[in-house]
Amino acid sequence: MSEENVEFVAGIFDAADGMDKEALLAALPDLVPQLCDPDVEWIEDPSRADSRSYRGHAGVIESWRQWLETFKEWSLRSSA
């Protein structure tokens, strides 16, 4: 994974720190444009059976929405 990709994912997790699932879903339309290029290509882990590729801000948001829906509850805790 490139350093740029690591920074992008870290940025989403930093922004999501302390948010519950609903709050994160509500915030994604504002967060994603701040963190990535409009022409982003979001490629999910190819080892996943349901892996897909998404394009653009809407695609990134859709990928996160689908991933978060797999959890009844979701939270993020800082390891620091």
VENJO-V496830 format. One record per helix or strand of 2 or more residues. SS is the DSSP state (A for helix, B for strand). FROM is the first residue (numbers start at 1). TO is the last residue. Records with the same first field share a line. If there is no record, write none. Layout:
# VENJO-V496830
SS=FROM-TO  FROM-TO
This chain:
# VENJO-V496830
A=3-16  21-35  56-69
B=41-43  53-55
